Amino acid sequence: MPRIIVITGASRGLGLALAKKFVDLGDTVFGISRTRRYWPAAQKVVPSGHFKLLAGDITSEKTVKTLLAGIKRRAGRIDILINNAGSCAPLALVEKVSLKEFREHFKQNLDSAFLMCKHAIPVIKKQPHGLIMNVSSMAGTRAVPRLVSYSAAKFGVLALSQAVAKENSETGLHCITVCPGGMNTEMRRELFGSEDAARQQTPEFVADLMVQIANGKIPVLSGGHIIIRHSKITGVFPPPAA
Ligand SMILES: NC(=O)c1ccc[n+]([C@@H]2O[C@H](COP(=O)([O-])OP(=O)(O)OC[C@H]3O[C@@H](n4cnc5c(N)ncnc54)[C@H](OP(=O)(O)O)[C@@H]3O)[C@@H](O)[C@H]2O)c1
């Protein structure tokens, strides 16, 4: 049976690469982004009626509830939720980061994943199985200087996944974290420029491994995380002991 996949941040970058791979496998993807700016290009990459783009800012709880209720109404279930949307702070030393900016990056990278988990879990728990993949970063396993807000929020994503996994250890809901290193996407181009971005692994490579994880070909225990860096899997970590 085709799976129902929800991917946040699916209009470009890693989210779009994931959408393409799942749709190519015959699955249906509901992709979310704040704006419609990249939709025409995205629909050229995935020209399928099985790729449904929805607009909404998932840092808003009201919007998350509305989006998920709409998906539930249209599809009846969620087999896989991929919390991929995120954004990166401009580079700045800790003492130069305003509290407003610090909080904004928590909102963009952690609140959004939390809200999606919070409101998708009751739907997924009614099913025999479901998978949540939260996208963190290498920066969520070891801090990157001048990216304090982003790094701290991405460490938080790891904690979110571990909590969801532990709370659901007796259910069919699994939750893992994917920690990519640099990828050649708009996020990287904005932060470090085009030349640097072109040297990074492709989002298609990372998406391919994530699809293999979702398909059970690469085992990652619920609550665990995988690091994908320089076009290689550089580590697969089990959840910490209780
Ligand atoms: N690129 C890297 O080098 C790198 C490395 C490690 C980890 N990551 C992580 O990988 C994930 C994907 O990154 P990427 O490089 O593919 O990013 P990207 O190219 O900047 O794409 C981000 C996507 O998220 C959407 N988005 C952002 N904020 C949103 C919000 N509040 N609500 C709904 N949609 C939102 C964007 O669309 P709109 O702008 O229209 O909302 C876009 O579709 C992120 O979590 C990122 O932190 C990236």
Ligand as a Chemical Component Dictionary entry (heavy atoms), coordinates in Angstrom:
data_LIG
# 
_chem_comp.id                   LIG 
_chem_comp.type                 NON-POLYMER 
_chem_comp.pdbx_formal_charge   0 
_chem_comp.three_letter_code    LIG 
# 
loop_
_chem_comp_atom.comp_id 
_chem_comp_atom.atom_id 
_chem_comp_atom.alt_atom_id 
_chem_comp_atom.type_symbol 
_chem_comp_atom.charge 
_chem_comp_atom.model_Cartn_x 
_chem_comp_atom.model_Cartn_y 
_chem_comp_atom.model_Cartn_z 
_chem_comp_atom.pdbx_ordinal 
LIG N1  N1  N 0  22.157 22.647 4.250 1  
LIG C1  C1  C 0  23.002 22.197 5.164 2  
LIG O1  O1  O 0  24.238 22.322 5.017 3  
LIG C2  C2  C 0  22.476 21.475 6.378 4  
LIG C3  C3  C 0  23.395 20.782 7.194 5  
LIG C4  C4  C 0  22.929 20.103 8.309 6  
LIG C5  C5  C 0  21.576 20.088 8.601 7  
LIG N2  N2  N 1  20.705 20.773 7.792 8  
LIG C6  C6  C 0  19.284 20.715 8.145 9  
LIG O2  O2  O 0  18.580 20.064 7.093 10 
LIG C7  C7  C 0  17.249 20.576 7.001 11 
LIG C8  C8  C 0  16.955 21.013 5.570 12 
LIG O3  O3  O 0  17.873 22.031 5.249 13 
LIG P1  P1  P 0  18.024 22.610 3.761 14 
LIG O4  O4  O 0  19.453 22.939 3.626 15 
LIG O5  O5  O -1 17.350 21.724 2.785 16 
LIG O6  O6  O 0  17.221 23.995 3.949 17 
LIG P2  P2  P 0  16.654 25.027 2.867 18 
LIG O7  O7  O 0  17.204 24.753 1.519 19 
LIG O8  O8  O 0  16.836 26.368 3.461 20 
LIG O9  O9  O 0  15.076 24.659 2.849 21 
LIG C9  C9  C 0  14.309 24.880 3.998 22 
LIG C10 C10 C 0  12.868 24.472 3.713 23 
LIG O10 O10 O 0  12.110 24.655 4.923 24 
LIG C11 C11 C 0  10.998 25.531 4.674 25 
LIG N3  N3  N 0  10.731 26.221 5.942 26 
LIG C12 C12 C 0  11.619 26.933 6.697 27 
LIG N4  N4  N 0  11.030 27.397 7.813 28 
LIG C13 C13 C 0  9.740  26.961 7.781 29 
LIG C14 C14 C 0  8.629  27.110 8.644 30 
LIG N5  N5  N 0  8.708  27.828 9.776 31 
LIG N6  N6  N 0  7.450  26.546 8.298 32 
LIG C15 C15 C 0  7.339  25.821 7.157 33 
LIG N7  N7  N 0  8.370  25.635 6.303 34 
LIG C16 C16 C 0  9.551  26.200 6.601 35 
LIG C17 C17 C 0  11.478 26.392 3.495 36 
LIG O11 O11 O 0  10.450 26.974 2.729 37 
LIG P3  P3  P 0  9.936  28.498 3.015 38 
LIG O12 O12 O 0  11.165 29.353 3.118 39 
LIG O13 O13 O 0  9.014  28.836 1.899 40 
LIG O14 O14 O 0  9.239  28.356 4.306 41 
LIG C18 C18 C 0  12.185 25.314 2.665 42 
LIG O15 O15 O 0  11.227 24.515 1.985 43 
LIG C19 C19 C 0  17.172 21.708 8.038 44 
LIG O16 O16 O 0  16.606 21.235 9.231 45 
LIG C20 C20 C 0  18.627 22.061 8.271 46 
LIG O17 O17 O 0  18.838 22.641 9.537 47 
LIG C21 C21 C 0  21.119 21.454 6.701 48 
# 
loop_
_chem_comp_bond.comp_id 
_chem_comp_bond.atom_id_1 
_chem_comp_bond.atom_id_2 
_chem_comp_bond.value_order 
_chem_comp_bond.pdbx_ordinal 
LIG N1  C1  SING 1  
LIG C1  O1  DOUB 2  
LIG C1  C2  SING 3  
LIG C2  C3  SING 4  
LIG C2  C21 DOUB 5  
LIG C3  C4  DOUB 6  
LIG C4  C5  SING 7  
LIG C5  N2  DOUB 8  
LIG N2  C6  SING 9  
LIG N2  C21 SING 10 
LIG C6  O2  SING 11 
LIG C6  C20 SING 12 
LIG O2  C7  SING 13 
LIG C7  C8  SING 14 
LIG C7  C19 SING 15 
LIG C8  O3  SING 16 
LIG O3  P1  SING 17 
LIG P1  O4  DOUB 18 
LIG P1  O5  SING 19 
LIG P1  O6  SING 20 
LIG O6  P2  SING 21 
LIG P2  O7  DOUB 22 
LIG P2  O8  SING 23 
LIG P2  O9  SING 24 
LIG O9  C9  SING 25 
LIG C9  C10 SING 26 
LIG C10 O10 SING 27 
LIG C10 C18 SING 28 
LIG O10 C11 SING 29 
LIG C11 N3  SING 30 
LIG C11 C17 SING 31 
LIG N3  C12 SING 32 
LIG N3  C16 SING 33 
LIG C12 N4  DOUB 34 
LIG N4  C13 SING 35 
LIG C13 C14 SING 36 
LIG C13 C16 DOUB 37 
LIG C14 N5  SING 38 
LIG C14 N6  DOUB 39 
LIG N6  C15 SING 40 
LIG C15 N7  DOUB 41 
LIG N7  C16 SING 42 
LIG C17 O11 SING 43 
LIG C17 C18 SING 44 
LIG O11 P3  SING 45 
LIG P3  O12 DOUB 46 
LIG P3  O13 SING 47 
LIG P3  O14 SING 48 
LIG C18 O15 SING 49 
LIG C19 O16 SING 50 
LIG C19 C20 SING 51 
LIG C20 O17 SING 52 
# 
